Amino acid sequence: MLIEAQPSKAVCGDICKPLIEFWKLLQTHQRSLIANYAENWNRLQTEGYKYYYTVRSHFNNDPNPYDLLFLSRTCVNGLIRFNKEGKFNNSLHHTRRGINPSKMAAIILDWSAKIGNYRFITGDYRDTTKTATERDFVYLDPPYFNTKGRYYGRIDFKGFVEFLRSLNTRGVRFALSFDGTRGDWQYLADIPPELYKHHFLLDSGNSTFRKVMDKKVERVKESLYINYELEAEPDLRSYLTNTGSSIASSSSAKSVSPNSRE
């Protein structure tokens, strides 16, 4: 969202401290990220799979942005997952070598140039948005309510709903990505309809998690809630990441009535 919108000013936040520290390093110490990733990647190739778990253990004992980058690019399908104790628990993707260091270096330099002087803070959604006014736009991508034990931290749903209500009261425009559907299963959260103007189900491809766990191929649609009127019919499409660039897919979005449970 940040890279696509390219606002003149932005504040980004997350409660995962090593993730925020990574973005700060991306702004100021790109070469150290490149060098550390190359060292870890090369050791993985020469020392084998046990090195991945050495880095994972080190990260879980001392969370840091360097280990997080390496783990995120070499774990199964790039799925960053944590257990209930907040420990990174995804396994090595044995059939893939991870992103080559030279390719990773190009991605790091490209993204560093794009995030400029944006502000990154460690804190939850209330910390990040406490100064937002009617002149601002807020994009929210919290841990999905019906997905337990795989994300870093959890939110109190009732408190989150009240937070959305406060944004409306303050006249702050927001877009919220949240639970949707997977195959024939529906995971829609009970967002009060008076809190948003539009609800779309965006096709986001196949579930990589289900493919890994159950060898099933299931299409996933994610909810997008918008609390303001749109000036024109939106062309909402899902996006795939390819070496740091965004490529629009041909999948479309479906509008959902506030009274619908689909």
KEKE-3310 file (N, C-alpha, C; in steps of 0.2 Angstrom, whole numbers, plus 5000, padded with zeros to 4 digits):
npx = (5004:5009:5020:5013:5005:5013:5014:5017:5020:5021:5017:5021:5017:5020:5018:5028:5044:5057:5053:5050:5062:5069:5064:5069:5082:5083:5081:5093:5104:5108:5118:5123:5113:5112:5125:5125:5114:5119:5130:5123:5115:5125:5131:5121:5120:5132:5134:5122:5105:5104:5110:5100:5091:5099:5100:5087:5085:5093:5087:5075:5080:5086:5078:5080:5082:5091:5092:5078:5075:5083:5077:5064:5065:5070:5061:5047:5038:5039:5032:5029:5028:5022:5022:5011:5019:5026:5037:5047:5042:5041:5047:5062:5062:5065:5066:5069:5082:5081:5081:5094:5109:5113:5102:5094:5100:5098:5084:5083:5090:5082:5069:5073:5075:5062:5055:5060:5059:5050:5041:5044:5037:5038:5024:5006:4991:4984:4994:5000:4991:4986:4987:4980:4970:4955:4961:4969:4973:4971:4977:4974:4980:4977:4981:4972:4956:4950:4960:4971:4985:4996:5001:5011:5007:4990:4974:4962:4945:4933:4938:4945:4935:4929:4939:4938:4926:4930:4938:4929:4922:4931:4932:4942:4948:4948:4955:4952:4960:4954:4947:4941:4936:4940:4941:4927:4924:4919:4925:4921:4922:4912:4910:4902:4890:4887:4899:4907:4907:4909:4911:4922:4927:4942:4951:4964:4972:4979:4978:4993:4996:4987:4990:5003:5001:4990:4990:4981:4972:4966:4955:4958:4949:4951:4944:4940:4937:4930:4928:4922:4914:4916:4923:4922:4918:4928:4943:4947:4960:4969:4986:5002:5019:5034:5050:5051:5043:5026:5014:4999:4986:4974:4963:4947:4937:4924:4909:4901:4886:4881:4872:4875:4881:4891)
npy = (4994:5006:5008:5009:5020:5030:5042:5060:5061:5049:5038:5023:5009:4995:4981:4973:4973:4970:4970:4983:4989:4983:4991:5003:5001:4999:5011:5018:5010:5001:4994:4986:4977:4971:4964:4956:4948:4941:4934:4925:4918:4912:4904:4895:4888:4881:4875:4869:4863:4864:4876:4886:4883:4886:4900:4904:4900:4909:4921:4919:4920:4932:4944:4951:4963:4958:4944:4941:4946:4936:4924:4926:4925:4913:4903:4892:4895:4908:4912:4921:4916:4915:4907:4904:4909:4919:4916:4913:4901:4895:4883:4878:4881:4868:4864:4876:4888:4900:4918:4924:4932:4943:4947:4950:4961:4971:4972:4977:4990:4996:4997:5004:5017:5020:5022:5033:5047:5042:5039:5026:5017:5008:5001:4999:5000:5011:5019:5023:5030:5040:5054:5057:5065:5073:5075:5065:5048:5032:5016:4999:4984:4972:4958:4944:4941:4928:4919:4911:4911:4912:4924:4938:4944:4948:4955:4964:4962:4969:4981:4985:4987:4998:5007:5009:5015:5027:5033:5036:5045:5056:5059:5053:5045:5028:5012:4995:4980:4963:4948:4936:4925:4907:4896:4886:4891:4903:4917:4929:4944:4951:4966:4980:4987:5000:5006:5007:5011:5004:4987:4975:4960:4954:4945:4936:4925:4908:4899:4898:4893:4883:4874:4870:4864:4855:4851:4856:4865:4881:4895:4911:4925:4941:4953:4970:4984:5000:5017:5028:5037:5033:5041:5036:5021:5008:5001:4988:4977:4962:4961:4955:4952:4955:4954:4966:4975:4979:4970:4970:4959:4949:4946:4950:4961:4959:4967:4968:4967:4976:4969:4956:4940:4934)
npz = (5000:5004:4995:4983:4985:4988:4997:5002:5015:5028:5042:5049:5058:5069:5081:5081:5085:5079:5065:5063:5066:5055:5044:5047:5046:5033:5028:5032:5034:5022:5016:5026:5029:5017:5016:5028:5025:5014:5019:5028:5019:5011:5020:5023:5011:5011:5024:5026:5030:5044:5048:5045:5056:5067:5065:5067:5080:5086:5083:5090:5103:5103:5096:5081:5067:5056:5056:5055:5042:5034:5038:5034:5020:5017:5023:5023:5009:5011:5022:5036:5052:5069:5085:5100:5110:5104:5097:5082:5071:5058:5046:5037:5019:5010:4997:4990:4987:4993:4991:4980:4985:4977:4970:4980:4985:4975:4977:4990:4989:4980:4986:4997:4991:4989:5001:5007:5018:5027:5042:5054:5068:5083:5089:5093:5083:5089:5094:5082:5075:5083:5081:5070:5058:5050:5038:5035:5029:5034:5033:5038:5043:5052:5063:5057:5063:5064:5063:5072:5083:5073:5070:5075:5089:5095:5094:5103:5099:5102:5107:5096:5087:5093:5091:5077:5077:5083:5074:5064:5070:5072:5059:5051:5036:5032:5027:5028:5029:5031:5038:5026:5014:5011:5000:5001:5013:5025:5034:5039:5048:5062:5058:5062:5052:5051:5052:5040:5023:5011:5007:5000:4993:4989:4977:4981:4977:4978:4994:5002:5014:5017:5006:5009:5022:5020:5007:4999:4986:4988:4984:4989:4996:5002:5014:5011:5019:5018:5024:5018:5005:4988:4974:4961:4952:4958:4952:4958:4961:4964:4970:4965:4971:4964:4963:4971:4964:4959:4952:4943:4944:4935:4942:4950:4960:4972:4976:4992:5000:5015:5022:5019:5021:5014)
capx = (5000:5014:5024:5009:5002:5019:5012:5023:5022:5018:5019:5020:5018:5019:5021:5034:5050:5062:5051:5051:5070:5071:5062:5073:5089:5082:5082:5099:5110:5106:5124:5124:5107:5115:5131:5122:5110:5124:5134:5119:5113:5131:5133:5116:5122:5138:5133:5116:5099:5105:5111:5094:5088:5104:5098:5080:5086:5096:5082:5070:5083:5087:5075:5083:5080:5095:5089:5071:5076:5085:5072:5058:5067:5072:5057:5043:5034:5040:5026:5032:5023:5025:5018:5008:5024:5029:5043:5046:5041:5041:5053:5066:5060:5071:5067:5071:5088:5081:5083:5101:5111:5114:5095:5091:5104:5094:5078:5084:5092:5076:5064:5076:5074:5055:5052:5062:5059:5044:5042:5042:5037:5035:5018:5000:4987:4982:5000:5002:4985:4983:4987:4977:4964:4951:4966:4974:4971:4974:4977:4974:4980:4979:4981:4965:4952:4948:4966:4974:4992:5001:5004:5014:5002:4983:4970:4955:4941:4929:4942:4947:4928:4928:4944:4936:4921:4933:4941:4924:4920:4936:4932:4948:4946:4952:4953:4954:4960:4952:4945:4937:4934:4945:4937:4919:4923:4918:4928:4920:4922:4906:4911:4896:4889:4887:4906:4910:4903:4909:4915:4924:4931:4947:4954:4971:4976:4978:4981:4999:4996:4983:4994:5008:4998:4985:4991:4975:4972:4959:4956:4957:4947:4952:4939:4943:4932:4931:4923:4921:4911:4921:4921:4921:4918:4935:4946:4951:4963:4974:4993:5008:5025:5039:5057:5051:5038:5020:5011:4992:4984:4968:4958:4943:4934:4917:4906:4897:4881:4882:4868:4876:4887:4896)
capy = (5000:5012:5009:5010:5026:5035:5049:5064:5060:5043:5035:5016:5006:4988:4980:4968:4978:4968:4972:4990:4990:4982:4996:5009:5000:5000:5019:5021:5005:4996:4990:4981:4972:4967:4960:4951:4943:4937:4930:4920:4914:4908:4899:4890:4884:4877:4871:4865:4865:4865:4883:4889:4883:4890:4907:4904:4900:4915:4926:4919:4922:4939:4946:4957:4963:4954:4937:4941:4946:4930:4919:4927:4924:4906:4899:4889:4900:4915:4914:4923:4914:4914:4903:4908:4913:4924:4913:4912:4894:4892:4879:4880:4878:4863:4864:4882:4890:4907:4924:4925:4939:4949:4949:4953:4968:4975:4974:4982:4997:4999:4999:5010:5023:5022:5024:5040:5049:5040:5037:5020:5017:5002:5002:4996:5004:5017:5023:5025:5034:5045:5061:5057:5070:5072:5076:5059:5042:5026:5009:4995:4977:4969:4950:4942:4939:4921:4916:4911:4908:4912:4931:4942:4948:4948:4961:4964:4963:4974:4987:4987:4990:5005:5011:5011:5020:5034:5036:5039:5051:5061:5061:5050:5040:5022:5006:4990:4973:4959:4941:4935:4918:4903:4890:4887:4893:4910:4919:4936:4946:4955:4973:4984:4990:5008:5009:5007:5013:4999:4981:4972:4954:4954:4939:4936:4919:4902:4899:4895:4889:4876:4870:4867:4860:4849:4849:4858:4872:4884:4902:4916:4932:4945:4958:4977:4989:5007:5020:5034:5037:5033:5046:5033:5014:5007:4995:4985:4971:4960:4962:4951:4955:4952:4958:4973:4979:4977:4968:4969:4952:4949:4945:4956:4962:4958:4971:4964:4971:4976:4964:4949:4936:4931)
capz = (5000:5005:4989:4978:4986:4988:4999:5003:5022:5031:5048:5049:5064:5070:5087:5080:5085:5074:5059:5062:5065:5048:5040:5049:5043:5025:5026:5034:5033:5017:5015:5032:5027:5011:5018:5033:5021:5009:5024:5031:5013:5009:5025:5022:5006:5013:5030:5025:5033:5051:5049:5046:5063:5071:5064:5070:5087:5088:5082:5095:5109:5103:5090:5077:5060:5051:5056:5052:5034:5032:5039:5029:5013:5016:5026:5018:5005:5014:5027:5043:5057:5076:5090:5105:5114:5100:5094:5075:5070:5052:5044:5031:5013:5008:4989:4987:4990:4995:4986:4979:4988:4972:4968:4987:4986:4971:4980:4996:4986:4976:4992:5001:4988:4988:5007:5009:5025:5031:5049:5057:5075:5086:5093:5090:5079:5092:5094:5075:5072:5088:5079:5063:5057:5044:5032:5034:5027:5038:5031:5043:5041:5058:5063:5056:5069:5064:5062:5079:5084:5068:5069:5080:5093:5094:5095:5106:5094:5104:5107:5089:5084:5096:5088:5071:5078:5085:5068:5060:5074:5070:5052:5047:5031:5033:5023:5033:5026:5037:5037:5021:5013:5009:4997:5003:5020:5027:5040:5039:5055:5063:5058:5062:5045:5051:5052:5034:5017:5006:5008:4995:4993:4984:4976:4983:4975:4982:5001:5002:5020:5016:5001:5013:5027:5018:5000:4995:4983:4989:4983:4995:4995:5008:5015:5011:5021:5017:5027:5014:4998:4982:4968:4955:4953:4959:4949:4963:4959:4968:4968:4967:4972:4959:4964:4973:4960:4960:4945:4944:4941:4931:4946:4951:4967:4972:4982:4997:5004:5022:5025:5016:5025:5009)
cpx = (5004:5017:5019:5006:5007:5017:5018:5025:5018:5021:5017:5022:5017:5021:5027:5041:5055:5060:5052:5058:5072:5070:5067:5080:5089:5083:5089:5105:5109:5112:5125:5119:5110:5120:5129:5118:5114:5128:5129:5117:5119:5132:5127:5118:5128:5137:5127:5110:5099:5106:5105:5091:5093:5102:5091:5081:5089:5091:5077:5073:5084:5084:5078:5082:5084:5093:5082:5071:5078:5080:5066:5059:5069:5067:5051:5038:5034:5035:5029:5026:5026:5020:5015:5013:5028:5036:5042:5047:5041:5047:5056:5062:5065:5071:5068:5077:5087:5083:5091:5103:5111:5107:5092:5094:5100:5088:5078:5086:5085:5070:5067:5075:5067:5052:5055:5063:5053:5046:5040:5043:5035:5030:5012:4996:4985:4988:5001:4997:4983:4983:4983:4971:4960:4955:4970:4970:4974:4972:4978:4975:4982:4979:4973:4962:4951:4954:4970:4981:4997:5004:5007:5009:4995:4980:4964:4950:4936:4932:4944:4941:4927:4933:4941:4930:4924:4936:4935:4922:4925:4936:4938:4945:4951:4950:4956:4954:4959:4950:4941:4935:4940:4941:4930:4919:4923:4921:4927:4919:4915:4908:4905:4895:4889:4894:4910:4904:4903:4913:4916:4928:4936:4950:4961:4975:4974:4981:4987:5000:4993:4987:5000:5006:4994:4986:4985:4976:4966:4960:4954:4954:4948:4947:4943:4937:4934:4926:4921:4918:4917:4919:4919:4921:4925:4937:4950:4953:4968:4981:4998:5014:5030:5045:5056:5046:5031:5017:5003:4990:4977:4962:4954:4941:4927:4914:4901:4892:4882:4877:4869:4881:4891:4902)
cpy = (5006:5014:5011:5018:5032:5042:5053:5063:5053:5041:5028:5013:4998:4986:4975:4972:4976:4970:4979:4992:4988:4988:5002:5008:5000:5007:5021:5016:4999:4991:4984:4975:4968:4962:4955:4946:4938:4932:4924:4915:4909:4902:4893:4886:4879:4873:4867:4867:4867:4873:4887:4889:4886:4898:4908:4904:4906:4921:4925:4920:4929:4942:4952:4957:4959:4947:4936:4941:4939:4924:4920:4926:4917:4901:4897:4894:4907:4917:4915:4921:4913:4910:4907:4912:4918:4922:4911:4904:4891:4888:4881:4877:4874:4863:4870:4885:4897:4912:4924:4932:4945:4951:4953:4960:4973:4977:4978:4989:5000:5001:5004:5017:5025:5024:5030:5041:5047:5038:5030:5019:5010:5004:4999:5002:5011:5022:5027:5030:5040:5052:5062:5062:5068:5073:5070:5053:5036:5020:5004:4988:4973:4961:4948:4939:4931:4917:4916:4908:4908:4919:4933:4946:4946:4954:4960:4966:4969:4981:4990:4990:4997:5010:5014:5016:5027:5037:5039:5045:5057:5063:5058:5045:5034:5017:5000:4983:4968:4952:4941:4928:4914:4897:4891:4889:4900:4912:4927:4938:4951:4963:4976:4988:4997:5011:5009:5009:5007:4993:4977:4965:4954:4947:4940:4930:4913:4903:4895:4891:4883:4872:4867:4862:4854:4847:4851:4865:4875:4892:4906:4922:4935:4951:4965:4981:4996:5012:5027:5033:5037:5038:5042:5025:5012:5001:4992:4978:4968:4961:4957:4954:4952:4957:4965:4977:4976:4976:4967:4963:4954:4948:4951:4956:4961:4962:4967:4969:4971:4971:4957:4946:4933:4935)
cpz = (5000:4998:4983:4978:4985:4990:5001:5010:5024:5038:5048:5055:5064:5077:5087:5080:5080:5067:5058:5062:5058:5043:5041:5046:5036:5023:5027:5033:5029:5016:5020:5031:5022:5013:5023:5029:5017:5014:5026:5025:5011:5014:5025:5017:5007:5019:5030:5030:5041:5053:5049:5053:5068:5071:5068:5077:5090:5088:5088:5102:5109:5096:5087:5070:5055:5051:5053:5045:5031:5032:5035:5022:5012:5020:5021:5016:5008:5019:5034:5048:5064:5080:5095:5109:5110:5097:5086:5074:5064:5050:5038:5024:5009:5000:4986:4991:4994:4990:4986:4981:4983:4970:4974:4987:4981:4974:4986:4994:4983:4981:4996:4998:4988:4995:5010:5016:5029:5038:5051:5064:5077:5091:5090:5086:5082:5093:5087:5073:5077:5086:5072:5063:5051:5037:5030:5031:5031:5034:5036:5041:5047:5057:5062:5062:5070:5063:5068:5079:5079:5067:5075:5084:5091:5096:5099:5101:5096:5104:5100:5085:5086:5093:5081:5072:5079:5078:5064:5064:5073:5063:5048:5042:5033:5028:5027:5029:5032:5034:5031:5020:5010:5006:4998:5010:5021:5033:5041:5047:5056:5063:5057:5055:5045:5051:5046:5028:5012:5009:5002:4997:4988:4983:4977:4981:4979:4989:5001:5009:5020:5011:5005:5018:5025:5011:4996:4992:4984:4988:4989:4993:5002:5008:5014:5013:5020:5020:5024:5007:4993:4977:4962:4956:4953:4955:4954:4961:4964:4965:4970:4967:4968:4960:4966:4969:4960:4953:4946:4940:4938:4935:4948:4958:4966:4978:4986:5000:5011:5025:5023:5021:5020:5009)
residu = (MET:LEU:ILE:GLU:ALA:GLN:PRO:SER:LYS:ALA:VAL:CYS:GLY:ASP:ILE:CYS:LYS:PRO:LEU:ILE:GLU:PHE:TRP:LYS:LEU:LEU:GLN:THR:HIS:GLN:ARG:SER:LEU:ILE:ALA:ASN:TYR:ALA:GLU:ASN:TRP:ASN:ARG:LEU:GLN:THR:GLU:GLY:TYR:LYS:TYR:TYR:TYR:THR:VAL:ARG:SER:HIS:PHE:ASN:ASN:ASP:PRO:ASN:PRO:TYR:ASP:LEU:LEU:PHE:LEU:SER:ARG:THR:CYS:VAL:ASN:GLY:LEU:ILE:ARG:PHE:ASN:LYS:GLU:GLY:LYS:PHE:ASN:ASN:SER:LEU:HIS:HIS:THR:ARG:ARG:GLY:ILE:ASN:PRO:SER:LYS:MET:ALA:ALA:ILE:ILE:LEU:ASP:TRP:SER:ALA:LYS:ILE:GLY:ASN:TYR:ARG:PHE:ILE:THR:GLY:ASP:TYR:ARG:ASP:THR:THR:LYS:THR:ALA:THR:GLU:ARG:ASP:PHE:VAL:TYR:LEU:ASP:PRO:PRO:TYR:PHE:ASN:THR:LYS:GLY:ARG:TYR:TYR:GLY:ARG:ILE:ASP:PHE:LYS:GLY:PHE:VAL:GLU:PHE:LEU:ARG:SER:LEU:ASN:THR:ARG:GLY:VAL:ARG:PHE:ALA:LEU:SER:PHE:ASP:GLY:THR:ARG:GLY:ASP:TRP:GLN:TYR:LEU:ALA:ASP:ILE:PRO:PRO:GLU:LEU:TYR:LYS:HIS:HIS:PHE:LEU:LEU:ASP:SER:GLY:ASN:SER:THR:PHE:ARG:LYS:VAL:MET:ASP:LYS:LYS:VAL:GLU:ARG:VAL:LYS:GLU:SER:LEU:TYR:ILE:ASN:TYR:GLU:LEU:GLU:ALA:GLU:PRO:ASP:LEU:ARG:SER:TYR:LEU:THR:ASN:THR:GLY:SER:SER:ILE:ALA:SER:SER:SER:SER:ALA:LYS:SER:VAL:SER:PRO:ASN:SER:ARG:GLU)
# end
